[in-house]
Each structure stands twice: as structure tokens, then as C-alpha cells.
Amino acid sequence: MRGERLGSWVVSYTGMSADNIKGLLLAVSSSLFIGASFIVKKKGLKKAGASGVRAGVGGYSYLLEPLWWIGLITMVVGEIANFAAYAFAPAILVTPLGALSIIISAVLARIILREKLHMFGVLGCILCVVGSTTIVLHAPAEREIESVAEVWDLATEPGFLLYAAIVLTAAFVLIFHFVPQYGQTHIMVYIGICSLFGSLSVMSVKALGIALKLTFAGMNQLVYPQTWFFTLVVVACIVTQMNYLNKALDTFNTAVVSPIYYTMFTSLTILASVIMFKDWDRQNPTQIVTEMCGFVTILSGTFLLHKTKDMVDGLQQNLPIRIPKHADEDAYESEGIPLRSAADGIPLRSPRGAEGIPLRSAADGIPLRSSSRGAESFRSTS
């Protein structure tokens, strides 16, 4: 009885439903596991590279390193927790909290890997926490759904069908028209494809999560063909999404890809959730505006953290230059924090020399500067 009173007090105090609290805890734990996994895998890669061929030059000695496998398992646990979070809480609550994994990586990199964190990076972390807290406290309650057939009804309403048609049309235009011509030069092409398919994948993941939650509660949803349709959509969208995300990471600097991708993916996911699950129908304008302010605060913190993570306290030591992506992307001496993993599980780091990131101090006496045309102009100027 006392526990029930305490639980009702917590819900009434926070303004959150019990399902939202479960989703919140799962989303936060997911960020903890995923953020920690980057650091553990990086330690494993360093250890494997010291005794074998580095992953950055095509080696696979990390597959024999137990520490790397611990990091991979940690990431899988985090992804499972993130999947489960969508079954309990709306996407507008779960998706923006993915930025917390960046904070976890930054803090653990400072503690475990002894990597530097600029004071503006600390400010970026604080902004992410403030923005996340704002969204959490004003997120809409999860819609009560009794069957996957209800989710199917929501997905086949004219509003979401129109959104899905626009997304698929835009994605195919990007794939077949813009990728061959501009894929290697315009970052928005690959990231646009990832984000468009990503918004559909999250809606399908949420539908599948609800189906599994109801099944475990004793209401078998596996007998419905809609459950398997959503499963196929999840697989197709994630495979396509990861394919073009890896292309973006392989072509452009991670420090630029990660914040832009986070912004587009999260924005489109929130839009898709608002259209399909009508998250804002149960909220007043003040709550909606507050949520958007929280989201913008997270975006500000994310960009600030990415743009300053290779700076040191005080003055920016070096002169900004451009450098080709592959010049030192995989150098272990880089102080970049691993942000995402490619399909092979290798953490991708922001190189020292990413766009807007300095490489050499003025005291060196030789201000290196490379044009965007690539390695040839870089060699000629140095």
C-alpha cells in the first residue's frame, strides 16, 4: 500500500505515466551501455593494434581481443534496451535521449582514455542534459494500444500514408539521381537517405515493440500478418540506413556527419511520430513549444561538443585547415571520441584535421593549409 502511494506520488509529481517512466529508464540505460561500449571497443582496438595489424589499415586482430567483444556485447545490450524503450514511451521522448550516449562517451574518454575535454565540451554536455530533462518532463503520455491491428490502422491513415509516400519518393530520387552525381561531394545526400529511412524504421520498431510487449503479456500478436510486415520494414529500412550511413562516414568527416545525422534523423522521427501516433493531440501549445525548446537545446549541446572536442583549454592552438577524410581518420593518436560504429563494428573517430579542426599551431611556423580538392593539393602546399 505504501509502495502504491509512493508510485502514484512519483507519477503525479513528474507528470509522467508509468509506461513513460519505464521507457525513460530503458532509454537512459541504453545510452549508458552504448556510450560505454565505444570506449571499451576503442580500448580493445588499441590493445589489438599493439600486437597485430591495426583495424584502420585492414587488420582483423581485434576479433581475437576479448575486450573488443565485451564492447560489442555492451552495444548490443544498449540497442536492445533502446528497442524496448519504444514499446513503452513515445518516440518524441526516446529518440532525442540518444544524445546522452555522446555525453557518456565524452566523460568516459576523459576518465579512462585520458582524452582532453574542452570547457566548451563540458558546456555542451550540460546543454544536452538540460534539453533532455526538459523533454522528459513535458513528453506526452504513451497512447494506450491493445493490438498490433490498432497500430496498423494508425499507419494506414491518409496522413501517415502521405508522409510515407513523400519519404519513399524523396529517398528513391536521392538514391537513383543524386547519389551517382553528388554522393561523393554533398554530405546531405547520404545523410538524407539515412534519415528518411530512419524515421520509417523507428515507427516500425515501435510497432514491433508494442506487438512483442503485448505478446509477452499474454495477448499473442505473432498471429497477425501486420506484425511480420512491420518486421520486414524494420529489416529493410535498417539495412538501407546502415549502408548509406557507412558511405557517409567513409566519405566525410565523422565530426560533421554525426551532428547533422542526429539532427535530421531525430527531427524526421519526431515528425513521423506526431503524424502516425498523434503525440501532440493530447498536449497544449505550451507543452509542445517547451519540448521543441528542449530539442533545440540538445542540438546546441551536440554541435558544441562535436566542434570543440579537439580543442584545449584557453586558446585554440592551431590554425584551421581542410584535410582529406582518409588522411588520418583511423589514427589512434587522434583525440576524437568514437561516436558510431560501422557495419564491421570498428569505432569511427573524428580525425584531427576535420573541417574546422586545427592541426598545427602558429608556433610551428608552417601554417599548413589544404584545399578541398584532396590529398594532391595537400601535398603540394606542405
Phi and psi in degrees as a GROMACS rama.xvg file:
@    title "Ramachandran Plot"
@    xaxis  label "Phi"
@    yaxis  label "Psi"
@TYPE xy
-64.0079  -39.0613  ARG-2
-63.7419  -38.2343  GLY-3
-65.0467  -41.4072  GLU-4
-63.6879  -40.5608  ARG-5
-64.1929  -42.3259  LEU-6
-63.6082  -42.7919  GLY-7
-67.149  -32.7468  SER-8
-66.8258  -41.0119  TRP-9
-63.0082  -44.2805  VAL-10
-64.314  -43.9663  VAL-11
-69.5235  -32.4938  SER-12
-71.4101  -44.1328  TYR-13
-84.0238  -16.2587  THR-14
73.2633  16.3679  GLY-15
-109.363  146.027  MET-16
-77.3158  165.331  SER-17
-62.2863  -39.0315  ALA-18
-65.7277  -38.845  ASP-19
-62.0407  -38.9082  ASN-20
-65.0045  -41.6114  ILE-21
-61.9588  -45.5244  LYS-22
-62.4837  -39.4067  GLY-23
-62.1799  -47.9736  LEU-24
-62.176  -40.3334  LEU-25
-66.2704  -40.9675  LEU-26
-65.8878  -42.1831  ALA-27
-66.6237  -43.764  VAL-28
-63.692  -35.3159  SER-29
-60.7009  -44.9999  SER-30
-63.7382  -38.1042  SER-31
-62.1644  -47.7903  LEU-32
-66.0753  -45.8223  PHE-33
-67.2957  -43.9637  ILE-34
-60.6715  -42.2542  GLY-35
-68.9029  -33.1235  ALA-36
-63.1313  -35.1966  SER-37
-60.0833  -42.7037  PHE-38
-69.3901  -43.9163  ILE-39
-63.4853  -43.0505  VAL-40
-66.6615  -36.0291  LYS-41
-66.0259  -40.2959  LYS-42
-61.1641  -42.4389  LYS-43
-63.4362  -39.941  GLY-44
-65.4441  -39.9077  LEU-45
-63.7413  -44.6111  LYS-46
-64.7314  -42.2408  LYS-47
-67.9036  -38.2444  ALA-48
-67.0855  -24.9692  GLY-49
-73.3214  -21.927  ALA-50
-118.269  0.101779  SER-51
-153.473  -163.027  GLY-52
-79.075  128.166  VAL-53
-63.3871  149.286  ARG-54
-63.1268  -33.1282  ALA-55
-65.6114  -19.436  GLY-56
-113.871  21.855  VAL-57
99.1138  5.49594  GLY-58
-81.5711  157.894  GLY-59
-127.865  25.1782  TYR-60
-65.2454  -20.0764  SER-61
-65.1677  -21.1534  TYR-62
-67.038  -18.0324  LEU-63
-97.7127  3.39153  LEU-64
-97.7174  114.388  GLU-65
-58.0566  -33.9236  PRO-66
-63.6438  -37.5951  LEU-67
-65.445  -40.1797  TRP-68
-66.5561  -35.2864  TRP-69
-61.6528  -42.5259  ILE-70
-63.2937  -40.4187  GLY-71
-65.537  -42.6843  LEU-72
-63.4969  -39.1876  ILE-73
-61.0039  -40.6856  THR-74
-66.0538  -40.9594  MET-75
-61.3443  -42.5694  VAL-76
-60.2922  -42.2804  VAL-77
-63.174  -41.0892  GLY-78
-66.8531  -36.577  GLU-79
-64.3931  -42.455  ILE-80
-62.9232  -38.8332  ALA-81
-65.7072  -40.7673  ASN-82
-59.7692  -45.2716  PHE-83
-66.5961  -32.1824  ALA-84
-60.2917  -36.2587  ALA-85
-67.5379  -20.2476  TYR-86
-76.0394  -18.5929  ALA-87
-112.316  -29.0939  PHE-88
-127.173  155.27  ALA-89
-67.4849  153.879  PRO-90
-61.522  -29.4484  ALA-91
-65.4374  -20.1166  ILE-92
-91.8348  -43.8997  LEU-93
-76.2568  -47.9592  VAL-94
-60.7043  -48.7093  THR-95
-61.5079  -25.1459  PRO-96
-69.5752  -8.07891  LEU-97
-60.5691  -22.9404  GLY-98
-64.6019  -21.6951  ALA-99
-64.5453  -26.9484  LEU-100
-64.842  -30.8098  SER-101
-66.6588  -40.1214  ILE-102
-64.0573  -45.0327  ILE-103
-58.7406  -43.9254  ILE-104
-61.9128  -43.1203  SER-105
-63.9593  -44.8454  ALA-106
-67.5961  -45.8465  VAL-107
-68.1043  -33.9126  LEU-108
-63.7123  -36.1931  ALA-109
-68.642  -39.3351  ARG-110
-81.5177  -47.3845  ILE-111
-89.6019  -46.4926  ILE-112
-92.1807  -3.88015  LEU-113
59.5004  32.5593  ARG-114
-84.0883  147.739  GLU-115
-77.2181  144.913  LYS-116
-128.429  111.261  LEU-117
-64.1417  154.789  HIS-118
-61.2757  -30.2913  MET-119
-71.3212  -28.1015  PHE-120
-64.553  -39.8763  GLY-121
-62.2923  -42.143  VAL-122
-62.2088  -38.9271  LEU-123
-61.4912  -40.7782  GLY-124
-61.8489  -43.0639  CYS-125
-63.3658  -41.6616  ILE-126
-62.4654  -40.1661  LEU-127
-62.6509  -41.176  CYS-128
-66.2698  -44.0424  VAL-129
-62.8484  -45.7925  VAL-130
-63.2457  -41.1105  GLY-131
-63.8056  -42.1044  SER-132
-62.4802  -40.7605  THR-133
-61.0506  -44.8596  THR-134
-65.807  -42.6218  ILE-135
-59.5616  -43.6962  VAL-136
-73.871  -17.115  LEU-137
-121.914  10.2558  HIS-138
-68.0244  146.52  ALA-139
-70.4505  155.903  PRO-140
-72.055  149.766  ALA-141
-67.8143  137.909  GLU-142
-67.5274  138.184  ARG-143
-77.5289  117.976  GLU-144
-125.072  129.951  ILE-145
-102.987  -10.0217  GLU-146
-159.656  151.7  SER-147
-65.5974  -21.2885  VAL-148
-63.9174  -32.4571  ALA-149
-65.8923  -40.2402  GLU-150
-63.2842  -39.8195  VAL-151
-62.3258  -40.1466  TRP-152
-61.1878  -40.7727  ASP-153
-66.0641  -38.5916  LEU-154
-72.9121  -20.9962  ALA-155
-103.726  11.3965  THR-156
-72.5475  151.754  GLU-157
-54.5568  -38.7814  PRO-158
-60.4991  -48.344  GLY-159
-75.7409  -32.8546  PHE-160
-61.2658  -39.5978  LEU-161
-64.1192  -43.7239  LEU-162
-60.7325  -46.6233  TYR-163
-62.516  -39.1703  ALA-164
-64.6218  -42.4116  ALA-165
-64.4201  -43.5019  ILE-166
-61.7354  -48.503  VAL-167
-65.7057  -40.0896  LEU-168
-62.5867  -47.7505  THR-169
-62.0461  -40.9354  ALA-170
-65.1276  -43.9689  ALA-171
-69.3057  -34.6494  PHE-172
-62.8718  -43.3219  VAL-173
-62.7084  -43.806  LEU-174
-66.6415  -47.5198  ILE-175
-92.4694  -20.5761  PHE-176
-109.534  -48.1465  HIS-177
-87.6289  -32.6078  PHE-178
-60.0626  -48.197  VAL-179
-61.7437  -31.5733  PRO-180
-94.1595  -39.1577  GLN-181
-124.188  3.01035  TYR-182
-58.8484  -36.1468  GLY-183
-87.4651  -5.74793  GLN-184
-122.542  -22.1586  THR-185
-117.592  113.851  HIS-186
-64.6844  -27.6606  ILE-187
-71.0051  -16.6805  MET-188
-67.4831  -57.4978  VAL-189
-64.4523  -44.1047  TYR-190
-66.8835  -35.2207  ILE-191
-61.6494  -43.4299  GLY-192
-62.5306  -46.3746  ILE-193
-58.8548  -44.7699  CYS-194
-70.0333  -40.2117  SER-195
-63.4453  -50.3342  LEU-196
-67.6421  -31.2799  PHE-197
-62.5333  -38.2441  GLY-198
-65.545  -38.0224  SER-199
-70.7384  -36.2281  LEU-200
-65.2526  -37.9292  SER-201
-66.2049  -40.9982  VAL-202
-62.4532  -39.657  MET-203
-71.2074  -37.6281  SER-204
-61.1825  -41.709  VAL-205
-64.2675  -43.1215  LYS-206
-61.9061  -43.4905  ALA-207
-67.0875  -38.4512  LEU-208
-62.9244  -41.1804  GLY-209
-63.4634  -41.6497  ILE-210
-61.3134  -43.1793  ALA-211
-69.0166  -38.4968  LEU-212
-61.4711  -44.8791  LYS-213
-66.9161  -35.8251  LEU-214
-64.1014  -44.9783  THR-215
-66.3754  -23.7054  PHE-216
-83.2141  0.494854  ALA-217
106.351  -2.75587  GLY-218
-107.158  93.5414  MET-219
-62.7833  118.097  ASN-220
-104.922  -3.03688  GLN-221
-73.0848  -12.6774  LEU-222
-82.1145  -11.4129  VAL-223
-86.6857  132.435  TYR-224
-64.0481  -25.592  PRO-225
-60.9551  -35.0165  GLN-226
-60.4417  -43.62  THR-227
-74.2481  -29.885  TRP-228
-64.0278  -46.5233  PHE-229
-61.9609  -34.7192  PHE-230
-63.29  -44.474  THR-231
-62.8685  -40.1907  LEU-232
-63.7786  -41.6495  VAL-233
-58.4286  -49.3863  VAL-234
-62.8658  -48.0899  VAL-235
-62.6686  -45.1971  ALA-236
-67.6045  -42.5695  CYS-237
-67.6773  -40.6746  ILE-238
-61.3882  -46.5948  VAL-239
-63.884  -43.948  THR-240
-59.9271  -48.2986  GLN-241
-67.3144  -34.3057  MET-242
-60.5899  -49.1411  ASN-243
-79.5372  -24.3579  TYR-244
-67.3408  -41.5449  LEU-245
-63.6072  -37.1909  ASN-246
-62.9176  -41.7813  LYS-247
-64.7061  -44.2708  ALA-248
-66.9421  -32.3637  LEU-249
-77.8977  -22.3209  ASP-250
-98.5697  -37.2898  THR-251
-120.07  164.788  PHE-252
-66.4487  135.058  ASN-253
-59.8851  -35.6885  THR-254
-62.5091  -23.7705  ALA-255
-93.347  -40.264  VAL-256
-63.3555  -48.2065  VAL-257
-59.2706  -52.6504  SER-258
-67.4244  -35.4488  PRO-259
-67.4523  -43.37  ILE-260
-63.5946  -43.5633  TYR-261
-59.1716  -42.9281  TYR-262
-64.1557  -50.5792  THR-263
-68.166  -45.2606  MET-264
-61.4179  -47.3418  PHE-265
-66.6395  -41.1005  THR-266
-62.8413  -46.789  SER-267
-68.7003  -34.1493  LEU-268
-65.7983  -43.2431  THR-269
-62.2137  -42.9913  ILE-270
-61.3984  -45.2197  LEU-271
-62.7637  -40.4777  ALA-272
-67.0819  -39.4591  SER-273
-63.6275  -38.578  VAL-274
-73.7873  -45.931  ILE-275
-78.5628  -50.2298  MET-276
-97.2616  -2.03265  PHE-277
53.4193  50.2707  LYS-278
-60.0815  -34.5863  ASP-279
-86.8612  -5.92299  TRP-280
-65.4523  -24.9846  ASP-281
-101.219  16.5278  ARG-282
-127.239  155.782  GLN-283
-92.0745  166.152  ASN-284
-57.1335  -35.3329  PRO-285
-62.0835  -43.626  THR-286
-64.2234  -41.2932  GLN-287
-64.469  -46.8714  ILE-288
-62.3616  -40.2147  VAL-289
-62.6249  -41.7072  THR-290
-62.0074  -41.9861  GLU-291
-66.1003  -37.1301  MET-292
-63.2752  -40.0407  CYS-293
-63.3449  -40.0461  GLY-294
-64.7051  -44.4119  PHE-295
-63.0701  -36.6386  VAL-296
-63.0398  -41.6494  THR-297
-63.3341  -43.3313  ILE-298
-59.6166  -43.1953  LEU-299
-61.3357  -44.9482  SER-300
-64.3046  -39.1547  GLY-301
-64.6495  -47.4032  THR-302
-62.7617  -42.1381  PHE-303
-63.6876  -41.5669  LEU-304
-65.193  -42.2348  LEU-305
-67.7803  -42.9781  HIS-306
-74.2098  -17.9489  LYS-307
-116.279  4.38355  THR-308
-73.2536  -12.9627  LYS-309
-105.697  14.4823  ASP-310
-98.5397  160.112  MET-311
-113.339  161.763  VAL-312
-59.1856  145.848  ASP-313
95.5295  -123.726  GLY-314
-92.7011  154.548  LEU-315
-73.3467  119.022  GLN-316
-68.4993  -32.1514  GLN-317
-115.895  170.432  ASN-318
-91.2068  136.76  LEU-319
-68.9944  135.471  PRO-320
-140.02  167.79  ILE-321
-103.223  146.902  ARG-322
-145.236  144.565  ILE-323
-57.7954  148.98  PRO-324
-54.449  -43.5494  LYS-325
-90.5405  5.13363  HIS-326
-58.4724  -44.8695  ALA-327
-150.79  33.4161  ASP-328
-56.5722  -35.92  GLU-329
-103.599  14.1889  ASP-330
-67.9587  132.331  ALA-331
-76.091  -16.2786  TYR-332
-73.9179  -15.2156  GLU-333
-60.1874  142.51  SER-334
-94.174  8.03806  GLU-335
-66.7531  147.679  GLY-336
-89.5954  128.55  ILE-337
-62.9126  131.74  PRO-338
-112.221  -38.6012  LEU-339
-142.853  159.727  ARG-340
-113.35  144.721  SER-341
-79.5586  -176.172  ALA-342
-62.1289  -27.0725  ALA-343
-87.9937  3.67539  ASP-344
85.1886  5.40607  GLY-345
-83.1597  124.402  ILE-346
-63.2784  134.565  PRO-347
-101.354  129.18  LEU-348
-113.216  156.216  ARG-349
-75.3671  125.975  SER-350
-74.3376  152.049  PRO-351
-72.5501  111.402  ARG-352
122.912  8.37083  GLY-353
-63.9898  163.232  ALA-354
-54.34  123.403  GLU-355
85.145  0.0759448  GLY-356
-105.574  127.804  ILE-357
-74.7692  153.141  PRO-358
-116.446  -30.5932  LEU-359
-139.709  141.265  ARG-360
-80.819  159.897  SER-361
-64.0189  -26.2871  ALA-362
-65.5871  -21.5531  ALA-363
-66.3154  -22.1146  ASP-364
82.3226  -8.33859  GLY-365
-126.282  89.8071  ILE-366
-72.8616  100.53  PRO-367
-73.753  141.472  LEU-368
-147.049  130.643  ARG-369
-117.799  139.698  SER-370
-77.8933  169.14  SER-371
-77.3229  1.31407  SER-372
-79.127  -11.6246  ARG-373
124.411  -162.478  GLY-374
-67.5505  -31.9034  ALA-375
-62.5239  -47.0124  GLU-376
-68.147  -29.7421  SER-377
-64.286  -42.7978  PHE-378
-68.8467  -35.7738  ARG-379
-68.3427  -34.7001  SER-380
-81.8532  -23.5934  THR-381
